[in-house]
Amino acid sequence: MILMPKAKINLGLYILRRRPDGYHDVTTVMVPIGWSDVLEVVPSATGVTTLTVSGRAVDCPTEKNLVIKAYRALKAVVADLPPADIYLHKIVPDGAGLGGGSADAAATIVGLNEVFNLGLSIERMQTVAATVGADCPFFIRCEPALATGTGTTLAEAAVPGIEGMAITVAKAKTESVPTAQAYAGVTPCDRPTDGLLADLARHPRLWSASNVCNDFEPHIMQLRPEIRRVKDAMTAGGACYGAMSGSGAAVFGLFDDMAAATAVADSLSAWCDTWCGTL
């Protein structure tokens, strides 16, 4: 079975408070985009589960790859889960705040469920995915969602103002932001969940004036001016709204037309990994 694990962007990302367990409560709306990896799941030819990775280099040993962690997490609840050969072709850059690894992990769970006819519900797969990573449950359904708590509590979230808009995503090739570094410099600030949803119901040109923002940006862009440079290019190119996705380093811009989005992507392509599409 071949799957296309999609990346995501964050529309607003508020860090509300640090929890006693060391994690943080957040509020964000996550939206899938068309930038995707390719994942294939088939029954094992050797009786042993394997992972073969091609495409973009992945800087982690196989046993720590989220795809293998997802297999093991499912094996922990489905004891007779057969071994599988899994092939992952990486296209989405890591360290970008786009959830590429989490999407791959979720697709692994979905693929195993289908290939081996496990009959798991969406909710059951999301529960398993939550043990792999905070973003993973979102990618099981992979539809726009309001994420709260540590990011694993999901609710449907319509953002009608962005339908059909063009989007450019760009990540400076020299930049990659460790999640721990992003959280180390952020100052939590509690805000109501319904405030973000109300603001996102307006046209994206009004979001900045409504203080729709990513709380990681001030700290990360001070540390890494190349990320600020990407965002500035989005604004200069006519983006209705631009922001860093997740904890960085990727930045996205929303545009009224594809020509403007493509022009910005072309202008950044020499020193950034870029993708253009529509929402």
N, C-alpha and C positions, 0 to 999 in steps of 0.2 A: 504494500500500500504506500502510495506517495502522497505526502502532505506538504503544504507550503506555509510554514510558521511565519505569521506576519509580525512585524515590529509594531510598536505603539508610540504615541506621543502623549504628553500630559498637558491638559488644558487647566492651568492653575495647579499649584502644588503647595499646600500649606502644611507646615510642620507645627503641630499644635502643642505638643508636650512630650517630655521624656517620661517613659513609663518605668515603674519599679524594676521590670525585667531587663532594662537597658535598651529596649526598642523605643520607637517613637510612634505616637498617634499622628496620622496624617489625614488630610482631605484632598482629593484630587479627582479629576475626571480623566479617565484613560480612553483613548480612541485608537482603534487599529488603523494601520496604514498599509499600503501595498508593497512596501519594501520587505522582502521575505527571504528566508533560507529555503532549502529543499531538504526534506527528510523522508527516507524510505524505511519501512519496517517490514521484514519478512521473517518467516520461521527460520531458526538457525539451521545451517547446513552441517554443523559439526557437533551440535548438542551443547554448545557453549555460547553465551551471549557475547557479541562483539560490537564494537563501534568503529566505523571507518570514517574519517573526516577528510574532506577535500575543500578546495576553494581557499577562502581567507584563512590565514594561520590562526590557530587557537592556542593561546599561551597558558595551557594547563594540561596536566597529565590526564590520560583517559579515565582513570578511576575517579577523578574529581570533576569530570565534565557533568553538567546538569542533566544531560541525556541519560547517562549511566545512573546518576542519582535518582532520576525519575523511574527508571526500570526497577531499581532496588526498592524504592518507596512503594511501588505497586506490588512487587513481590512480597513485601511485608504484610499486605492485606489479602493477596491472592496467592496462597502458598503454592498452588500447583501451576503458577504462571510458567508457560514454556519458555525456553531460551529463544532469543531472537538475534538476527543480524540487523544492525541498524546502520544506515548510511546517511551521513550529514554533510551537505554541501553548504558551507558558510558564505553568505553574501553580506548580511547585515554586520556592521562593525561592532566589536565588543567595546566595553568601557564608554558607551555612548549615551546611556540613559534611555535606550530604545527597547530594552527588554528582550534582546535577541536570544540570549541564553535561556531565559525563562520561557519564551515562546517555543524554543526547541524542546524543552522539558515537557511542556504541556502537550505538544504535538506527539511526543513519544507515548504519553499516557493514552491519548486519544487513539493513536495508531495501534497500540497493543490491544486496546479494548476491541477495536474493529477486527484486527487480524485473527485474534484468538477467540472472538465471539464471547467476551466476558459478560456482556449485558449490564455493564455499569452505567448508572445514571449520570447526568451532567453533574449533579450535586455531589455524588460519590467521587467522581473524578476530581472535582474541585477540592474536596477534602484531602485527597491524596496529594494533589499538587501543592497544597498549602504547606505540606511538610518538606517540600523541596525548596521553595522560595516564596517571598511575599507577593511577587508579581504573577506567579505561575497560575493561580486560580483564574485570573482574568482571561488568560489565553485559552482556557478550555472552551469557553463560549465565544470569546473574541468578538464582542460587541461593545459599543460605547457603554461605560459603566462609571458610576460614582464609587470610588474606593475610599473606605474609612477604616478606622482602627489602625492596624499595622499595614493596611493595604489589602488585606484578604477579605474584608467585609464588603460585599459588592451589591449594588442596586442599579437597576436600569437607569440610564441617563440620556435623554434626548437632547441633542444640541442642534436644533434645526437650522440655525444661522450658518452652519459651515457646509451644509450639503451642496456638493458640486463645486466647492471652492478648490482652487489649485493650491498645491503645497510643495514647497521645496524643503528638504532636510539636508543639512550639511554638517559634517564633523571634520574638524581640522585633523589632518593625518598625524600631526605631532602630539595630539592631546588625547588623554584617557584619564578619567576621573575615578579613583577608587571610592566606593560608597562610604567607607569609613572616613575618608578625608572630607567628603561633602558634609557629612553629619557633624564632624568635629567643629566646623566653623559656623553652624547655623544657630540662630536664636529663635527658639520656639515662641509662637504667639497664638493663643487660642482665638478661633473665629468660628462663627456658626456655619454649619454645613449648607444650609439653605441659601446663604449669601452667595456662595460660589455658583450654585445652580441658577439663581436669579440673574447674576451678572452674565453668565454664559448664554442666557436666553436672548441677549441683545446682540446686535451685529458685532463681529470681531473688531471693527474699527473703534468701538466704544469700550473694549475690554480694558485697555491700559488705563483709561480715565476712571474706570471702576475698580482699579487696583487688582485686577486679575494678574497674578504674578507667580513666579516660581521662587520660593523662599531660599533655595540654594544659590540663586544667581549672584547676589551681592558678594558673597564670600568667594565663590568659585571664579567669577569673572575678574575679581581683584587679583587672585592668585595666577590666573591663566588668561592673560590679555588676548590671546589668539581666539578664545571663545567669544569674548566681547567683540572682536573684529568681525567674526562671522555674523553675529546678531546685528551689528551696525550695517553690514552689507545687505542684510534682509530689509532693514528699514529704508536704507538709501535706494533699494531697488523697487520700492513701492509696496512692501508687505502691509496688509491691513493690521496684522498682529504678528509679532515674533517673540519667541521665548526659547529658553533652554528646555530640553526634555529630560524629565527625571533628574538624576543627580549629575547629568552631563556625560560627555562633552558635546553631544549633538545639539544643534539649534534648528528650529523649524520656523518657516514663515508661511503665512496664509495670504493668498493673493486672489484678486478678483478674476484674473485671467491667466491662462497657461503660458502665454507668451512672456509675461513678466516673470513668472516663476522659473521658466526655462532660462531666461536671460541671466537671472541671478545664479542659478545652478552652474551655467556655463562660466560665469565670471569667477566662481569659486573652485572650479574643478581642478585647477592646477595644484592646489594645496589642501583640498578637502575631498573626502568621500561624499558624494552627493546622490540624491534621488529626487525625482519629480513625479507627481501624480495628482490625482483628484480625490477628494473626500466624499 
